[in-house]
Amino acid sequence: AEDGRFTDEEWSSLTTRSPERRQGSPRRYFKTTVICSLGPRGSEQTLFGQVVNISATGAQILFKGDIRSGETVDLTFLSERRETIANLPANVVWHHSEGPSAFRIGVQFDREMTYEEIASIA
């Protein structure tokens, strides 16, 4: 694009998985607040966390609270002004304990994030 941002086609080519890329999509590293809802509607648990890194297809997030691999979660990404940037369902593909009450999780989104969504989170 003329304003220096990637076009959708350029972004797609950058995030397409190839055998040469072990991790798949390029990641951006930062700390952004994310709200995680898990459990059945009406009795869901809500946890607050921080995004460690994010790509078009997934993210690494730190949470205070127990979230396990295989769980389906709804994620709400917030701007610094606490405005909603994106709401995405995701699957927890891995988790690691970071102490007695904190977990680092890896999630795969149900849909790819757009470049604009990722840029708004950073």
N, C-alpha and C positions, 0 to 999 in steps of 0.2 A: 504494500500500500504506500501511497505517497507520503503519509504522515510518519513513516518509519516503523509502523507495526506490521506484523505478518498478516498476509491474506489468509483466508481459511484454507486455501489449497497449500500454501507454504507451511502453515501450522500442521496440517494433516501429514505432509511428507516428513516433517521433523518428528512426529510422534508415532509414525508407523513402525511397528516392530520389525527388526531384521535380525538375522543370525549373528551379525557382528555386535549387536547391542545386547548385552547380558541382562540389563535391567529394563529394557523396553523404552518407555517414554522418558524424555529428558525431565529432570526434576528441578524445582526451584526450592531453595531453603530459606525459611523464615519462621516466625512464631505468630500465628493468628488464632483467635479464639474460635472454637467449634463446639456446638452443642450436640450431644449424642443422645438420641432416644432409642431405647431398646426394650423389648418385651411387648406383650399384647396390648392393643389399643385399650385405653381406659385405665390400665394399671402399669403403664410404661415407666421405666426408670429413666431419669434425665441426669447426664453427667456432663461436666464442662471440661474441655481439654484444650491443648495447644497443638497446632499443626507444626510438625517439624520440617517435612518436605511434601511436595505435591507434584503430581503430573496430571496429564489429561485423563489417565485411567485409574489413578489411585493416590493414596496418601499414607504418610506415617504420622501418627498422632500420639501424644502423651496424655494420659488420663489419670485422675485420682479416682480409683474405683476399678472393679474387676470386670473386664470384658474379655471374652474368650474366643478363640478361633472357631469359625463355623457359625457365629451369630450374625443375624441380619440386623442392621442398624439404620436409622435415619439421621443424617448429618445436616446441620445448619451452620454454614460458615458466616461469620460476622465481621463487619468492617470495624475499624478503630472507633467509629461512632456508634457501634452496636446495631448497625443496619444490616439486614439480611442480604448477603451476596448471592448465595446459592443454597438450595435444599436438594440433597441427593441421597437416595437409598444406596447402601453399600453392604458388602459382605466382608467380615473380618477374616483375613486369610492367615494371619499369624499374630501372636502376642508374646511378650516377654515381660516378666516382672521387673520393675525398677525400684523395688523396695517393698516395705510392708503394705502400702496401700496405693502404689502407682503402677501403671502398666503402659508399655509402649506397644501400639498395635499397628498393623499394616492392613489397609482396606483396599478393596477393589470396588470402584463405582459401578452402578448398574448402567450408566451411560457415560460417554466421554464428556469431560468439562470442555467448554469453549475457551479459546485464548482469552477472550474478554473476562470470563469468570476468574481464570487463574491470575490474570494481570490485576484484577480488582482485589484479590486476596493478598497479593504481595505488598 
